[in-house]
Amino acid sequence: MKMLIQKVKEKLSPIFPYGVIESWDDLDPKLYHAVHIFWLKFYGLWYNNYPKRSIKFWLNMMYTLLVLWLVCFFPGIGEVVYLLKRRDNIGDVAEGLYLFLSEMYTYFKVLVFWLNKDKVISLQKFLHCKEFKPKEPEHKEIIRKSIQKARFVMTSYATMCVGAVSVGIILPLTENFDILPTNVEYPFFDVYKNPTYAYLYLHHIYYKPATCIIDGVMDTILAAFVASAIGQIEILAFNLRNFDVLAERRRKRAISDNKYIGKYTNLYFTKRILKECILLHNSIIRYVSVIESAFSLASALQFMLSVMVLCLIGIQFLSIENPTSHPMQMVWMAIYLTCMLIEVFILCWFGNELIWKSNDLRQAAFDGPWRNLNRKTCMFIIIFMERCKRPMRLSAGKIFTLSLDTYTVLINWAYKAFAVMRNMKK
């Protein structure tokens, strides 16, 4: 029976993201990004690592171009034509522009993701370095919770976005099919005549959820990398608070493995633990700097465009005449606004957690049992505490710091822009 279950798992394994069927016992770091990579591969947007002379390389390239045409270029052309034809009406412009901007910066993030291939791959490899490997049961539990958090954020946010666009997809049903889920027009055919309308509606059923999933992946893959860094900081804080317990465990482990030498005192193992803490701290700092260099540009653009999109959604709310006769449209706008707010909040919250957790390292070092150490060893802890005075943080384009303070500022900017455009509309 066990053999049969194992064979079934092996056959189903390629269909699901890594970690859905596979065991988490080894806590493989790729569990952090398995869901993201699964969906990127599903839409042909993951890195094409096949040899250029291989037929798989060109098949993958053709599939990627087909997906980009269906979810990016074709709808993008229709939205641009719509905006050009309705440029004299600020309400119509706001209605078309907020969807166009939110979709286009999704694919700008994909482009930056491709251009930073080496950095993203190096981040994945970094997670396998020896400093990041869990050595104690408490370390494994911290990493497990960190992985669960990263996967939960990705799955929940993508599901919420798909649910939101599902409302947009059924919106034409409540409007007697007078509109499409996205306002598009094309120069060579009328989109509201059959069978063109039917074909475009089916296209929207495919491309809207696809865009949401891709956007969710691009937003939360950064959050997953930050979550892994936060997990390592929590491990470091645990080591600093309990280095005497860990040193005693190492000593007993060395005795049981017949590797213990009499001259290796408790102080020897304590120094080894503290040395590992310093090496882990250095590795985390390097890891965070690579995260910033890989995602800084895309995050900066996302923050700036998010302000514009939030402002345009507010204008669209005001542009709906007789809202009581268009309840589904109001619901769609409210849900979309909520998704945009959560999208920016996720990045700012994880960035804020990184700052607070790294700030806590000084307190963790002070809370440790350093009073039982000699003066020379205590100096190492003091130097470590001095180094931790500057917390780790991520910036977006060297302009914004990923934090909840920045989130508040962005919402404030969006409201101010909305107030200006509302006065212009009046």
C-alpha positions as CSV (number, residue, x, y, z in Angstrom):
1,M,0.0,0.0,0.0
2,K,2.8,2.4,0.9
3,M,4.5,1.6,-2.5
4,L,1.3,2.5,-4.3
5,I,0.9,5.7,-2.4
6,Q,4.5,6.6,-3.2
7,K,4.0,6.0,-6.9
8,V,0.8,8.1,-6.9
9,K,2.7,10.9,-5.2
10,E,5.5,10.7,-7.8
11,K,3.1,11.0,-10.6
12,L,1.1,13.9,-9.1
13,S,4.3,15.7,-8.0
14,P,4.9,17.6,-11.3
15,I,1.2,18.8,-11.3
16,F,1.5,20.7,-8.0
17,P,4.0,23.1,-6.5
18,Y,6.9,21.6,-4.6
19,G,5.9,21.0,-1.0
20,V,2.2,20.3,-1.6
21,I,2.8,16.5,-1.9
22,E,6.5,16.3,-0.8
23,S,7.5,16.2,2.8
24,W,8.8,19.3,4.6
25,D,11.1,17.3,6.9
26,D,14.3,18.5,5.1
27,L,13.0,22.1,5.1
28,D,14.4,22.6,1.6
29,P,14.8,26.4,1.0
30,K,13.1,26.1,-2.3
31,L,9.8,25.7,-0.3
32,Y,9.9,29.5,0.1
33,H,9.4,30.1,-3.7
34,A,8.0,26.8,-4.9
35,V,4.5,28.3,-5.4
36,H,5.9,31.3,-7.2
37,I,8.1,29.3,-9.5
38,F,5.2,26.9,-10.3
39,W,3.0,29.7,-11.6
40,L,5.8,31.4,-13.5
41,K,6.6,28.1,-15.2
42,F,2.8,27.6,-15.9
43,Y,2.7,30.9,-17.8
44,G,6.1,30.4,-19.4
45,L,7.6,33.4,-17.5
46,W,10.3,31.5,-15.6
47,Y,13.9,31.6,-16.8
48,N,14.4,29.6,-20.0
49,N,17.4,27.5,-19.0
50,Y,17.3,25.1,-21.9
51,P,20.3,25.2,-24.3
52,K,19.6,27.5,-27.3
53,R,20.1,24.7,-29.7
54,S,17.5,22.6,-28.0
55,I,14.0,22.3,-29.4
56,K,12.7,22.8,-25.8
57,F,14.3,26.2,-25.7
58,W,12.4,27.4,-28.8
59,L,9.1,25.7,-27.8
60,N,9.3,27.4,-24.4
61,M,10.1,30.7,-26.1
62,M,7.1,30.4,-28.4
63,Y,4.8,29.6,-25.5
64,T,6.2,32.6,-23.5
65,L,5.6,35.0,-26.5
66,L,2.0,33.5,-27.0
67,V,1.2,34.1,-23.3
68,L,2.6,37.7,-23.4
69,W,0.6,38.4,-26.5
70,L,-2.6,37.2,-24.9
71,V,-2.2,38.8,-21.4
72,C,-0.1,41.8,-22.1
73,F,0.3,43.1,-25.7
74,F,-3.1,42.4,-27.2
75,P,-5.2,43.8,-24.2
76,G,-2.6,46.7,-23.9
77,I,-3.2,47.8,-27.5
78,G,-6.9,47.8,-26.9
79,E,-6.7,49.8,-23.7
80,V,-4.4,52.4,-25.4
81,V,-6.9,52.8,-28.3
82,Y,-9.7,53.2,-25.8
83,L,-7.8,55.9,-23.9
84,L,-7.0,57.8,-27.1
85,K,-10.6,57.8,-28.2
86,R,-12.0,58.9,-24.8
87,R,-9.2,61.4,-23.9
88,D,-11.7,64.3,-23.6
89,N,-13.6,62.7,-20.7
90,I,-11.7,62.5,-17.4
91,G,-14.0,59.9,-16.0
92,D,-13.5,57.5,-19.0
93,V,-9.7,58.2,-18.9
94,A,-9.6,57.4,-15.2
95,E,-11.7,54.2,-15.8
96,G,-9.3,53.0,-18.5
97,L,-6.0,54.3,-17.1
98,Y,-6.1,52.6,-13.7
99,L,-6.5,49.1,-15.2
100,F,-3.9,49.9,-17.9
101,L,-1.3,51.1,-15.4
102,S,-1.8,48.3,-12.9
103,E,-1.5,45.7,-15.7
104,M,1.5,47.3,-17.4
105,Y,3.6,47.7,-14.3
106,T,3.0,44.0,-13.6
107,Y,4.9,43.1,-16.8
108,F,7.5,45.8,-16.1
109,K,8.2,43.8,-12.9
110,V,8.4,40.7,-15.0
111,L,10.9,42.4,-17.3
112,V,13.1,43.6,-14.3
113,F,12.8,40.0,-12.9
114,W,14.3,38.6,-16.2
115,L,17.0,41.3,-16.4
116,N,18.0,40.4,-12.8
117,K,18.2,36.7,-13.5
118,D,21.7,36.3,-12.0
119,K,20.8,38.1,-8.8
120,V,17.6,36.1,-8.3
121,I,19.4,32.8,-8.9
122,S,22.2,33.9,-6.5
123,L,19.5,34.6,-3.9
124,Q,18.1,31.1,-4.3
125,K,21.7,29.7,-4.0
126,F,22.3,31.9,-1.0
127,L,19.5,30.2,0.9
128,H,21.5,26.9,0.7
129,C,24.7,28.4,2.3
130,K,26.0,26.6,5.4
131,E,25.3,29.6,7.6
132,F,21.6,29.4,6.8
133,K,21.2,25.7,7.6
134,P,19.2,24.9,10.7
135,K,21.3,23.2,13.4
136,E,18.9,23.0,16.3
137,P,15.2,21.9,16.7
138,E,14.2,25.5,17.5
139,H,15.9,26.6,14.2
140,K,13.8,24.2,12.2
141,E,10.6,25.3,13.8
142,I,11.4,29.0,13.1
143,I,12.2,28.2,9.4
144,R,9.0,26.1,9.1
145,K,6.9,29.0,10.3
146,S,8.7,31.4,8.0
147,I,8.1,29.1,5.0
148,Q,4.4,28.8,5.9
149,K,4.1,32.5,6.1
150,A,5.7,33.1,2.7
151,R,3.5,30.4,1.0
152,F,0.3,31.6,2.8
153,V,0.9,35.2,1.7
154,M,1.4,34.2,-2.0
155,T,-1.6,31.8,-2.1
156,S,-4.0,34.1,-0.2
157,Y,-3.1,37.3,-2.1
158,A,-3.3,35.6,-5.5
159,T,-6.6,33.9,-4.6
160,M,-8.0,37.2,-3.4
161,C,-7.0,38.9,-6.7
162,V,-8.5,36.2,-8.8
163,G,-11.7,36.4,-6.8
164,A,-11.7,40.2,-7.3
165,V,-11.3,39.9,-11.1
166,S,-14.0,37.2,-11.1
167,V,-16.4,40.0,-10.0
168,G,-15.1,42.1,-13.0
169,I,-15.7,39.2,-15.3
170,I,-19.3,38.7,-14.3
171,L,-19.9,42.5,-14.4
172,P,-21.0,42.5,-18.1
173,L,-23.8,40.1,-17.1
174,T,-25.3,42.7,-14.8
175,E,-24.9,45.4,-17.5
176,N,-26.8,43.5,-20.2
177,F,-23.4,42.8,-22.0
178,D,-23.0,46.5,-22.9
179,I,-19.5,46.5,-21.6
180,L,-16.4,44.3,-21.4
181,P,-14.6,43.4,-18.2
182,T,-11.8,45.7,-19.4
183,N,-12.5,48.8,-21.6
184,V,-10.8,48.0,-24.9
185,E,-11.3,49.2,-28.5
186,Y,-9.5,48.2,-31.6
187,P,-9.1,50.3,-34.8
188,F,-10.2,47.5,-37.3
189,F,-13.3,46.0,-35.7
190,D,-16.2,46.8,-33.4
191,V,-15.7,45.1,-30.1
192,Y,-19.4,45.2,-29.2
193,K,-20.7,43.3,-32.2
194,N,-21.0,39.5,-32.3
195,P,-19.1,37.3,-32.7
196,T,-16.2,39.6,-31.8
197,Y,-17.7,40.5,-28.4
198,A,-18.0,36.8,-27.5
199,Y,-14.4,36.1,-28.5
200,L,-13.1,39.0,-26.6
201,Y,-15.2,38.1,-23.5
202,L,-13.7,34.6,-23.6
203,H,-10.2,36.2,-23.9
204,H,-10.9,38.3,-20.8
205,I,-11.9,35.2,-18.9
206,Y,-8.4,33.8,-19.6
207,Y,-6.2,36.9,-19.4
208,K,-7.7,38.7,-16.3
209,P,-7.0,35.8,-13.8
210,A,-3.6,35.2,-15.5
211,T,-2.6,38.8,-15.0
212,C,-3.7,38.7,-11.4
213,I,-1.7,35.5,-10.6
214,I,1.4,36.9,-12.3
215,D,1.0,40.1,-10.4
216,G,0.6,38.2,-7.2
217,V,3.7,36.2,-7.9
218,M,5.8,39.3,-8.7
219,D,4.7,41.1,-5.5
220,T,5.0,38.2,-3.1
221,I,8.2,36.7,-4.4
222,L,10.0,39.7,-2.9
223,A,8.0,39.1,0.3
224,A,9.1,35.5,0.3
225,F,12.8,36.5,0.1
226,V,12.3,39.0,3.0
227,A,10.5,36.3,5.0
228,S,13.5,34.0,4.7
229,A,15.8,36.8,5.9
230,I,13.5,37.5,8.8
231,G,13.5,33.8,9.7
232,Q,17.3,33.8,9.8
233,I,17.3,36.9,12.0
234,E,14.9,35.1,14.4
235,I,17.3,32.2,14.5
236,L,20.2,34.6,15.3
237,A,18.2,36.2,18.1
238,F,17.5,32.8,19.6
239,N,21.2,31.9,19.4
240,L,22.2,35.1,21.1
241,R,19.7,34.7,24.0
242,N,20.5,31.0,24.5
243,F,24.2,30.6,23.6
244,D,25.0,28.9,26.9
245,V,22.3,26.2,26.3
246,L,23.5,25.7,22.7
247,A,27.1,25.5,23.9
248,E,26.2,22.7,26.4
249,R,24.3,20.9,23.7
250,R,27.3,21.0,21.4
251,R,29.6,19.7,24.1
252,K,27.3,16.8,24.9
253,R,26.9,16.1,21.1
254,A,30.7,16.1,20.8
255,I,31.0,13.5,23.6
256,S,28.3,11.3,22.1
257,D,30.1,11.4,18.7
258,N,33.4,10.7,20.3
259,K,34.8,14.0,19.1
260,Y,35.2,15.6,22.5
261,I,38.6,16.6,23.7
262,G,39.2,17.3,27.3
263,K,40.7,20.7,26.7
264,Y,37.5,21.8,24.9
265,T,35.8,23.6,27.8
266,N,32.3,25.1,27.9
267,L,34.0,28.4,27.1
268,Y,35.4,26.9,23.9
269,F,31.9,25.9,22.7
270,T,30.5,29.2,23.7
271,K,33.0,31.1,21.6
272,R,32.2,28.8,18.7
273,I,28.5,29.7,19.0
274,L,29.2,33.4,19.2
275,K,31.5,33.1,16.1
276,E,28.7,31.4,14.2
277,C,26.4,34.2,15.3
278,I,28.7,36.8,13.8
279,L,29.1,34.8,10.6
280,L,25.3,34.4,10.3
281,H,24.8,38.1,10.9
282,N,27.3,38.9,8.1
283,S,25.5,36.5,5.8
284,I,22.1,38.0,6.5
285,I,23.4,41.5,5.7
286,R,24.9,40.4,2.4
287,Y,21.6,38.5,1.6
288,V,19.5,41.5,2.3
289,S,21.7,43.7,0.1
290,V,21.3,41.3,-2.8
291,I,17.5,41.3,-2.3
292,E,17.5,45.1,-2.5
293,S,19.7,45.2,-5.7
294,A,17.4,42.7,-7.4
295,F,14.0,44.2,-6.6
296,S,14.7,47.9,-5.8
297,L,13.8,49.3,-9.2
298,A,10.6,47.3,-9.6
299,S,9.5,48.2,-6.1
300,A,10.1,52.0,-6.6
301,L,8.0,52.0,-9.8
302,Q,5.3,50.0,-8.1
303,F,5.0,52.5,-5.3
304,M,4.8,55.5,-7.6
305,L,2.3,53.9,-9.9
306,S,0.3,52.6,-7.0
307,V,-0.3,56.2,-5.9
308,M,-1.6,57.0,-9.3
309,V,-3.8,53.9,-9.5
310,L,-5.3,54.6,-6.1
311,C,-6.0,58.1,-7.1
312,L,-7.6,57.1,-10.4
313,I,-9.9,54.5,-8.7
314,G,-11.2,57.3,-6.5
315,I,-11.9,59.5,-9.5
316,Q,-13.7,56.5,-11.1
317,F,-15.9,56.2,-8.0
318,L,-17.0,59.8,-8.4
319,S,-17.6,59.3,-12.2
320,I,-20.2,56.6,-11.8
321,E,-23.6,58.2,-12.4
322,N,-26.5,56.9,-10.3
323,P,-24.4,54.4,-8.3
324,T,-27.5,52.6,-7.0
325,S,-28.3,51.4,-10.5
326,H,-24.8,49.9,-10.9
327,P,-24.2,48.0,-7.7
328,M,-21.8,45.4,-9.2
329,Q,-19.7,48.1,-10.7
330,M,-19.4,49.7,-7.2
331,V,-18.5,46.3,-5.7
332,W,-15.9,45.7,-8.4
333,M,-14.3,49.1,-7.7
334,A,-14.3,48.6,-4.0
335,I,-12.7,45.1,-4.2
336,Y,-10.1,46.3,-6.7
337,L,-9.2,49.3,-4.4
338,T,-8.8,46.8,-1.5
339,C,-6.5,44.6,-3.6
340,M,-4.3,47.6,-4.5
341,L,-4.1,48.7,-0.8
342,I,-3.1,45.1,0.3
343,E,-0.6,44.8,-2.6
344,V,1.5,47.7,-1.3
345,F,0.8,46.8,2.4
346,I,2.4,43.3,1.9
347,L,5.7,44.8,0.8
348,C,5.7,47.5,3.4
349,W,4.8,45.1,6.2
350,F,7.5,42.6,5.5
351,G,10.0,45.5,5.1
352,N,8.9,46.9,8.5
353,E,9.2,43.4,10.1
354,L,12.8,43.2,8.8
355,I,13.6,46.6,10.4
356,W,12.1,45.6,13.8
357,K,13.5,42.1,13.9
358,S,17.0,43.4,13.1
359,N,16.6,46.1,15.7
360,D,15.8,43.4,18.2
361,L,19.2,41.8,17.8
362,R,20.8,44.3,20.1
363,Q,18.3,43.5,22.8
364,A,18.7,39.7,22.1
365,A,22.5,40.1,22.6
366,F,21.9,42.0,25.9
367,D,19.4,39.4,27.1
368,G,22.0,36.6,26.7
369,P,23.9,35.0,29.6
370,W,27.0,37.2,29.0
371,R,27.4,37.8,32.7
372,N,29.0,34.4,33.1
373,L,31.7,35.2,30.4
374,N,35.1,36.6,30.8
375,R,35.9,40.2,29.9
376,K,37.5,39.4,26.6
377,T,34.5,37.4,25.3
378,C,32.1,40.1,26.5
379,M,33.9,42.6,24.3
380,F,32.9,40.6,21.2
381,I,29.3,40.9,22.3
382,I,29.6,44.6,22.8
383,I,31.1,45.1,19.4
384,F,28.3,43.0,17.9
385,M,25.7,45.2,19.7
386,E,27.3,48.3,18.3
387,R,27.1,46.9,14.8
388,C,23.4,46.2,15.3
389,K,22.6,49.8,16.0
390,R,22.0,50.3,12.3
391,P,19.0,48.0,11.4
392,M,18.7,46.2,8.1
393,R,16.3,47.7,5.8
394,L,15.2,47.5,2.1
395,S,14.8,50.6,-0.1
396,A,12.9,51.0,-3.3
397,G,15.0,52.7,-5.8
398,K,17.0,54.4,-3.0
399,I,13.9,56.6,-2.6
400,F,11.4,54.7,-0.4
401,T,12.2,52.5,2.6
402,L,9.9,49.5,2.8
403,S,8.1,50.2,6.0
404,L,4.7,51.0,7.4
405,D,5.7,54.7,7.7
406,T,6.2,54.7,3.9
407,Y,2.9,53.0,3.4
408,T,1.2,55.8,5.4
409,V,3.0,58.4,3.2
410,L,2.0,56.7,0.0
411,I,-1.7,56.6,1.0
412,N,-1.5,60.3,2.0
413,W,0.0,61.1,-1.4
414,A,-2.7,59.2,-3.2
415,Y,-5.4,61.1,-1.3
416,K,-3.8,64.4,-2.1
417,A,-3.6,63.6,-5.8
418,F,-7.2,62.4,-5.7
419,A,-8.3,65.7,-4.1
420,V,-6.5,67.7,-6.9
421,M,-8.1,65.6,-9.7
422,R,-11.5,65.8,-8.0
423,N,-11.3,69.6,-8.1
424,M,-10.2,69.5,-11.8
425,K,-13.2,67.3,-12.6
426,K,-15.6,69.8,-10.9
